[in-house]
Amino acid sequence: MLKRFRLEEPETVKETSELLARYGESARIYAGGTELLLAMKEGLIHYERLVNIKKIPILDEVRVNDGAIHIGALSTHRRLAGSQLLRERLPAFAQMEENVANIRVREVGTIGGNLSFAEPHADPGTLLLALGAKLVAEKATGKREIPIERFFVGAYETCLEQDEVLTGIGVPVPPARSGVVYLKFGYLERPSVGLGLLLAFDNDGKSIADARVAVGCVGPAPKRIEEAEALLKGKSVRDASQAAGKAGEIAGRASEAISDLHGSQEYKEHIVQVLLSRAFQQASEQHASAGKGRGGSHG
Ligand SMILES: Cc1cc2nc3c(=O)[nH]c(=O)nc-3n(C[C@H](O)[C@H](O)[C@H](O)COP(=O)(O)OP(=O)(O)OC[C@H]3O[C@@H](n4cnc5c(N)ncnc54)[C@H](O)[C@@H]3O)c2cc1C
């Protein structure tokens, strides 16, 4: 049963941060409440004060500016799945959002809550890692940008300070000649393995100019796998395609998978390998079909 708590309703980020600073560990931000209220109902945690941030304006905007897509932390999964801007500029992200949880959770659960809770079996962090996103955290005294590589510290743990509010996410618009894919696998309520891949192609479309590989859900926090990226970068598309299986094997081993209810370490490592090979194929196809749209032909 849910124990009594007091609801604070600030209208600005500054006010929110001041409340969090004043009440310390007895207060927590409350956005969609899909994680927080569940854990409180089950008696796993209790806070005397919940600070409802849903009344703060503009935190649910999605806009593009200076080569980056800016996503307000209060944007719900449902809103992001249906965002026209994301569907046009970053379809893999909209698609990933469409497959988060179930309609009830997507309707109220926010991207900011998802990232801040740092539940290991989550999707957005992994894709954002592959995309090189930066998170914006604000408090009463200022604002800072956090590269996503530094945001997740461990399971249920981020680098956010107690009085900081995650206000937005900046995602660099992927290069014109690129493919972005997020694949996940699982049979429980939450995903068991997630993999994000960004492949950037050179101008003639025949080789891989850059690759970013991120694996999530298998361990405490999403992880970028540079050893796997190195096997793909600078290679012709054909050679990189042949190396994708090996890159997947390396990604699996480097992912720090742990055995749990979702499967054994070896099983998860194998799934990572399979997903990377598939993601490589899909990212290449994405790029090739975009090339046809541009009137070119790409290998
Ligand atoms: C049944 C179920 C299935 C799910 N399946 C998936 C899935 O398939 N994939 C997936 O990725 N996720 C999944 N989730 C997780 C879901 O995405 C999150 O529950 C949701 O996004 C959390 O957002 P919220 O706004 O409800 O957060 P809340 O519950 O309101 O908050 C969660 C935590 O984040 C903190 N917080 C919230 N917003 C901020 C902020 N802006 N700044 C700082 N701290 C903040 C809160 O203090 C709290 O500690 C699932 C959840 C459920 C219940």
Ligand as a Chemical Component Dictionary entry (heavy atoms), coordinates in Angstrom:
data_LIG
# 
_chem_comp.id                   LIG 
_chem_comp.type                 NON-POLYMER 
_chem_comp.pdbx_formal_charge   0 
_chem_comp.three_letter_code    LIG 
# 
loop_
_chem_comp_atom.comp_id 
_chem_comp_atom.atom_id 
_chem_comp_atom.alt_atom_id 
_chem_comp_atom.type_symbol 
_chem_comp_atom.charge 
_chem_comp_atom.model_Cartn_x 
_chem_comp_atom.model_Cartn_y 
_chem_comp_atom.model_Cartn_z 
_chem_comp_atom.pdbx_ordinal 
LIG C1  C1  C 0 5.687  -2.731 -16.746 1  
LIG C2  C2  C 0 6.844  -1.897 -17.195 2  
LIG C3  C3  C 0 7.518  -2.241 -18.354 3  
LIG C4  C4  C 0 8.606  -1.467 -18.786 4  
LIG N1  N1  N 0 9.242  -1.819 -19.945 5  
LIG C5  C5  C 0 10.251 -1.041 -20.389 6  
LIG C6  C6  C 0 10.902 -1.330 -21.626 7  
LIG O1  O1  O 0 10.555 -2.252 -22.350 8  
LIG N2  N2  N 0 11.920 -0.519 -21.999 9  
LIG C7  C7  C 0 12.305 0.553  -21.259 10 
LIG O2  O2  O 0 13.211 1.275  -21.648 11 
LIG N3  N3  N 0 11.700 0.865  -20.106 12 
LIG C8  C8  C 0 10.681 0.091  -19.664 13 
LIG N4  N4  N 0 10.058 0.415  -18.509 14 
LIG C9  C9  C 0 10.512 1.606  -17.770 15 
LIG C10 C10 C 0 9.756  2.877  -18.178 16 
LIG O3  O3  O 0 10.275 3.356  -19.367 17 
LIG C11 C11 C 0 9.944  3.855  -17.098 18 
LIG O4  O4  O 0 9.132  3.326  -16.070 19 
LIG C12 C12 C 0 9.552  5.295  -17.369 20 
LIG O5  O5  O 0 10.105 5.852  -18.502 21 
LIG C13 C13 C 0 9.979  6.129  -16.180 22 
LIG O6  O6  O 0 9.555  7.452  -16.364 23 
LIG P1  P1  P 0 8.624  8.170  -15.297 24 
LIG O7  O7  O 0 8.406  9.526  -15.823 25 
LIG O8  O8  O 0 7.423  7.357  -14.985 26 
LIG O9  O9  O 0 9.595  8.182  -14.031 27 
LIG P2  P2  P 0 9.210  8.298  -12.490 28 
LIG O10 O10 O 0 8.696  7.000  -12.003 29 
LIG O11 O11 O 0 8.397  9.506  -12.229 30 
LIG O12 O12 O 0 10.677 8.547  -11.898 31 
LIG C14 C14 C 0 11.661 7.531  -11.938 32 
LIG C15 C15 C 0 12.919 8.033  -11.193 33 
LIG O13 O13 O 0 13.559 9.059  -11.924 34 
LIG C16 C16 C 0 13.618 10.286 -11.165 35 
LIG N5  N5  N 0 13.322 11.338 -12.141 36 
LIG C17 C17 C 0 12.251 11.413 -12.979 37 
LIG N6  N6  N 0 12.380 12.446 -13.831 38 
LIG C18 C18 C 0 13.532 13.058 -13.495 39 
LIG C19 C19 C 0 14.218 14.207 -14.009 40 
LIG N7  N7  N 0 13.738 14.911 -15.056 41 
LIG N8  N8  N 0 15.394 14.573 -13.427 42 
LIG C20 C20 C 0 15.914 13.861 -12.395 43 
LIG N9  N9  N 0 15.314 12.764 -11.868 44 
LIG C21 C21 C 0 14.139 12.373 -12.423 45 
LIG C22 C22 C 0 12.586 10.145 -10.062 46 
LIG O14 O14 O 0 12.936 10.862 -8.916  47 
LIG C23 C23 C 0 12.630 8.630  -9.821  48 
LIG O15 O15 O 0 13.691 8.306  -8.969  49 
LIG C24 C24 C 0 8.997  -0.332 -18.041 50 
LIG C25 C25 C 0 8.297  0.023  -16.868 51 
LIG C26 C26 C 0 7.239  -0.746 -16.443 52 
LIG C27 C27 C 0 6.504  -0.356 -15.191 53 
# 
loop_
_chem_comp_bond.comp_id 
_chem_comp_bond.atom_id_1 
_chem_comp_bond.atom_id_2 
_chem_comp_bond.value_order 
_chem_comp_bond.pdbx_ordinal 
LIG C1  C2  SING 1  
LIG C2  C3  SING 2  
LIG C2  C26 DOUB 3  
LIG C3  C4  DOUB 4  
LIG C4  N1  SING 5  
LIG C4  C24 SING 6  
LIG N1  C5  DOUB 7  
LIG C5  C6  SING 8  
LIG C5  C8  SING 9  
LIG C6  O1  DOUB 10 
LIG C6  N2  SING 11 
LIG N2  C7  SING 12 
LIG C7  O2  DOUB 13 
LIG C7  N3  SING 14 
LIG N3  C8  DOUB 15 
LIG C8  N4  SING 16 
LIG N4  C9  SING 17 
LIG N4  C24 SING 18 
LIG C9  C10 SING 19 
LIG C10 O3  SING 20 
LIG C10 C11 SING 21 
LIG C11 O4  SING 22 
LIG C11 C12 SING 23 
LIG C12 O5  SING 24 
LIG C12 C13 SING 25 
LIG C13 O6  SING 26 
LIG O6  P1  SING 27 
LIG P1  O7  DOUB 28 
LIG P1  O8  SING 29 
LIG P1  O9  SING 30 
LIG O9  P2  SING 31 
LIG P2  O10 DOUB 32 
LIG P2  O11 SING 33 
LIG P2  O12 SING 34 
LIG O12 C14 SING 35 
LIG C14 C15 SING 36 
LIG C15 O13 SING 37 
LIG C15 C23 SING 38 
LIG O13 C16 SING 39 
LIG C16 N5  SING 40 
LIG C16 C22 SING 41 
LIG N5  C17 SING 42 
LIG N5  C21 SING 43 
LIG C17 N6  DOUB 44 
LIG N6  C18 SING 45 
LIG C18 C19 SING 46 
LIG C18 C21 DOUB 47 
LIG C19 N7  SING 48 
LIG C19 N8  DOUB 49 
LIG N8  C20 SING 50 
LIG C20 N9  DOUB 51 
LIG N9  C21 SING 52 
LIG C22 O14 SING 53 
LIG C22 C23 SING 54 
LIG C23 O15 SING 55 
LIG C24 C25 DOUB 56 
LIG C25 C26 SING 57 
LIG C26 C27 SING 58 
# 
